[in-house]
Amino acid sequence: MPFLRVRPLVAALVLAAVAGPAFATTSHLPRTQVPGVYHQQIGTLQVTALFDGTVALGREELVGIAPSAVTRLLDHRYVPEDGKGLQTAVNAYLVQRGNHLTLVDTGTAQCFGPGLGQVLGNLRAAGYDPAEVDDVLLTHAHPDHLCGLLDAQGGTAYPNATVWLSAADAGYWLDPASEASAPQGVRFAFALARKAAAPYEAAGKLRRFRAGQALPAGVSALDSHGHTPGHVSWKIDAAPGQALLVWGDIVHFHAVQFAQPAAAYEADSDRDAAIASRRRMMAEAADQGWWVAGAHLPFPGLGHVRREGDAFAWVPGEFTPLPAPGAE
């Protein structure tokens, strides 16, 4: 038949014309994004990045750097920005080693309004039951990291987990006396922290740890205070010479703070200490070749740090298929 010799594109156009609108109409565009889940195999660890949503941070919240320098660094980096500020991701990370599940940070839950609070739903979408989580490691006690300890009904989201929070952060954020002397702009966070931690503390499942005390196997808490008094970055061993560093809030403005580590965030409780911690964590991650997971890096927030002279650069991880079950 002559029709069969028509080039494929022409044939497709002819078929569409013959079939009419019903053939040509495509399905409706999606009304929601796909689940915010990404898996990465790192040594013996299967790491699942969990998207919580985004917040807008104003460029004026960067301090210790000239506005013109901020503009220059943001130029051609295409960070989404609207009238409220720069789009900033909120991420949490589930780490599986064998049958042991560790969640690092928990997202915002109901604390920050619509568009956030997606960690628990995305964890389920990834095929995990929250009741299976064994440990929750908190980098610090800000609402976007620990409010997700509670579910939508105010109950424990991870009923069988032990929650680990540095004694320095627990002593500050869970103490009403600290609230009275805190800057006005952060006082709202104290009640949220106490509410989220309360059911775990009542059940004897909140561990306020200090340097040198025992932690879950294969896990180290690296002092990275400055953003909060007891901020820690969690190093999780993955294989000999290989590790994952889940560094919490070392970076808020990725397009600026890698190139200019001395640019601080106005919400840092001790800006000089936060800058020192940022330089130290970036340098160690770069020199050791560690994988890095960042709470406020563009989702999935997994990659590496590269030195660039006296500064650094973020190298996002490549999309990688997971190994087949049973593969080495």
Number of C-alpha atoms within 10 A of each C-alpha: 5 5 8 8 8 12 9 10 9 10 14 12 12 13 13 15 12 11 11 10 10 8 11 13 9 8 6 6 6 7 6 6 6 8 16 21 20 19 20 20 16 17 17 16 19 18 23 23 29 32 29 28 20 18 18 15 18 16 18 13 14 20 16 13 15 12 13 9 12 20 12 12 15 17 11 9 11 9 16 10 14 11 7 11 16 19 19 23 21 31 32 32 30 23 23 17 15 9 9 11 20 22 25 28 31 31 30 27 27 20 16 14 9 10 11 20 26 24 27 27 16 21 23 13 14 18 8 15 12 19 12 15 22 18 21 24 28 25 31 27 28 23 23 25 25 29 28 27 30 24 16 12 8 15 13 20 21 24 18 16 23 21 25 22 26 23 17 18 23 22 16 18 26 21 15 14 11 14 18 11 9 14 11 9 8 12 16 11 18 21 15 18 21 19 16 24 22 17 18 22 15 9 10 11 18 19 17 16 17 14 12 8 8 10 15 13 8 12 17 18 24 18 18 27 27 23 28 24 24 22 29 29 26 23 19 21 21 20 13 8 10 15 23 26 24 27 26 28 26 31 24 20 26 21 20 24 25 22 18 21 22 20 24 27 24 14 16 17 17 16 21 15 18 27 25 15 23 26 22 15 21 26 18 14 21 19 12 13 17 23 22 27 27 27 32 24 25 19 24 26 26 27 19 20 23 18 16 10 8 10 16 19 20 21 13 18 14 9 9 10 9 11 10 7 6 5 6 7
